[in-house]
Amino acid sequence: MPLYSLNAETASIMTLAPVIPVLTVASVEDGVGQAKALVAGGLYAIEVTLRTPSALAAIRKIAESVPGAVVGAGTIVSVEQIAEAIAAGARFLVSPGAPPALAKAAAQSPVPFLPGCATASEAMALRELGFRALKLFPAEAVGGARLLASLAAPLPDLRFCPTGGIDLAKAPEYLRLPNVPCVGGSWMLQKAALASGDYLAVEALSRDAAELKRAGA
């Protein structure tokens, strides 16, 4: 599929909810439990990070068994992971950065790809490859909402999903920006709740996240 078509699909995923939750799964069952709670709370686009042995199997099971979930794979750091994640059922891909080889492969991905950037130069390089939707990472560490506000005028056609250090209190500052349709975060997936299997707590925090207001809303 041409990248311009995938940009439209990426934009659609980014507007499903104001937050894309970022999951690290301990097991397939844990991944499914998290996904069900997130969707029940109104967060539909779900990024499962490829940081644990269970991640790909969890993506596959979520795709098969959690209605309403649009499951993606995050922490894509190699070209090989693109095919692996898609084979597991990932409907979108996210990377923390975009070195040249990965960026070129991402531009050929058959599913939406949200490549990571941290500077104006990196954003412009990805724009030259055809991307119009990017991940800003690590958002808080590289300038956060102030950086994104500064990029809006010179790069008006780019949209960002800032991720890294964002919580419920910080998210509204980002979401007020016209070039930020959503943020990424994991604050609704508190370690204590996950350790005890308290997915109702996850659902409640997800509902709060889903109610955040975006620019123009």
Secondary structure, 3 states (H helix, E strand, C coil): CCHHHHHHHHHHHHCCCCEEEEECCCCHHHHHHHHHHHHHCCCCEEEEECCCCCHHHHHHHHHHHCCCCEEEEECCCCHHHHHHHHHHCCCCEECCCCCHHHHHHHHCCCCCEECEECCHHHHHHHHHCCCCEEEECCCHHHCHHHHHHHHHCCCCCCEEEEECCCCCCCHHHHHCCCCCCCEEECCCCCHHHHHCCCHHHHHHHHHHHHCCCCCCC
